[in-house]
Amino acid sequence: MIRIYNDNGVYAPVILCDICKGHIKEAQDGAVISLILEAQTGDMTEFFSVHKGECQQKAEEKLSFRGKKVGWQELNTHLLYLCKNTGLSVKEMKRLEK
């Protein structure tokens, strides 16, 4: 889940693990878990943002009830696709960072 965090008066979005509620501080330590649907174009599904390891296993168990298939993606890849799907280019990110 994404939340706004107050760090000494500076507000910034952070990603919290949907299982343990802890802050995922490094993208390479996180994963995104979702159902694999036999979907049609335009269909959507919810997902869990989780720490890799134990939290990831718990999320997969929660979603895989009744034989449903579960897939996952590295959090850093997920964030890359999110930027791409919102039109945020690397060039624009570098400009905003300055």
N, C-alpha and C positions, 0 to 999 in steps of 0.2 A: 504494500500500500504506500502511497505517496502522502506525506504529511509536510506541513510547514514547521520548521524548527527555529526556535529563537536561540541564537548563540550570542549572548551578551548584547542584545539589541539589534543584531543583524538577523534578518529573517531569510531562510533559505529552504528550498524543498529538499527532502531526503526520502530515501526508499527504506521502508521498514519491512522486515520479514513478516509475512502473513501468518506464520506459524508461531514463532517465539516472540514476535513484536520488537526484536532488536534491530538496530540500525545496520544496514548493509553498507559498510564503509568503503569497500573496494568492489568494483563491478565484477572482477574475476572471481570473487567469492560468492556471487549470487547466480541464481537461475530463475527462469520463468517456467512454470508448470501449467499445462492446460490440457483439456480433453482433445483428442484427435477425432474430429467429426467427419463423417462422410457428408461434407457440406457443399452447398451450392454457392456460386459466386454471390457475395454480399452477406452471407451468414456470418455471425460473430459468436465468440465464446468468451467466457470469463477466464481469468488466469490468476495464479498465485505468484507473487514475488517472494523468493525464499533464499535462505542461506543454503549453499550446497552441503551435502552430507545428510545428517539426521533430519533437519527441517525439510529437505527435499524429499526424503523417503516418506515422511509423514504426510506431506502434501500429495504425493503420488498415491498413497493409500487412501486418502480422503476422496480423491477424484476417481479412482479406479473401481469403485463399487459396482457390483453387478456386471463385471467383465468389460466395463468401458475402457477404451484405450487411452493412455495418457502419454503425452510427449513433453519434451522440455527443450529449452534453448538457453544458451549462456546469456546472462544479464547484459553483458557488454554488447552482444549481437542484437539483443532485443532493443536496447537503447539506440543503437545505430539505425535499425529499421524505423523506430519511432521518430527519430529526427528526419529521416528520409521521407516518411509518410506525412510529415507536417511541413515539408518544404524547407527545412533548416539545413543549409549546406555547410560544409566544412569551412568554406570561406567566410560565411556569415558568422559561424561560431567563433572563428578567430577574431573577427571584427568586434563582436560583442564582448569577448574576453578582455580586450584592451579597454 
